[in-house]
């Protein structure tokens, strides 16, 4: 994951998790494993949707680009699933 991307609702960028992996790593691994057992916290799925103007004088809805700021743990789980799916589609 890119370390300097915009933080999500949790307020943390991937950089924090990468730098402090020795502290947060075991909890992150437990959280990813809990995704498989249907015990994932609902807060992990919270997302902020932000409208970013495409130009300086954006006035119409079409002049904005929606961006989803997802929780970092959600991004991690999504990347794991996408990688697994990609590998199975390649075979």
N, C-alpha and C positions, 0 to 999 in steps of 0.2 A: 504494500500500500504506500502511496505517496505520503511522506511524513508531514508535508506542509499544507495539505488540503484543508478546506474550511471545516471547523468542528461542527458536530451535530448537536442535538439537544443535550447530550451529556457534557458538552463543553470542552471535550478533550480532542486533540488532533491525534493522528496515528503516531506522531513523533513521541508523545508521552508514553504510549504503550511500548514502543520500540526501545526507548531509552531506559525504561523502568521494568523491562520484561522480567528481571529476576524477582521483582516484588509482586507484580500483577499477573505474571504468566500462569501460575497454577490456578488462579481464580478464573482467568480467561478460558483456560482449557476446560475447567469444570463447566463453565457457562456454555461453551460450544457443545460439550457432551450432553448437557441437559436439553439442548435443542432437539436431539434425537429421541428424548424420552418424554416429550410433551410437557415439560416442566419449566419452560423458558418464561422469564418475567415479561409481562406485557409492556413494561417500560422500554424494553429493548427494541420494540417495533415502533416507537414514537419517531415521528419525522416532522421537521419544519419545512414548509413549502414557501419559498421566497420568489418574488417576481423581480427579475433584474432587467432594467431597461436596456434595449438594444441600441438606442441612440440617446443623445443628450436631451432632446425635447420629446420624449415618449409621452403620448397623450391617449392613445388607444390601446385596448387590451392586446392587440396583435403586435404592439411595439415592445412587448415584454417577453422575456424568456423565463419559464418556470424552472427553478432549481430545487431539488430535494436535498435537505441536509439531514442525513440519516445518522443514527447512533453508530459509533465506531464498531461496537460489537456486532451490530446488524450488518455492517459492511463486510466485516471479517467472515461471518457465516455465509453471506451471499457470495463472496469470492470463493470460499471452499466449495460450495454447491456448484457454482458455475464451472470451476476447474474440473470437478468430478464429471459433470455433464459433458463438458467438452471432450474429455478423455474417452468417455463411452461413445460419443458420436463419431470420433475419429476412427474407432475400430470397426 
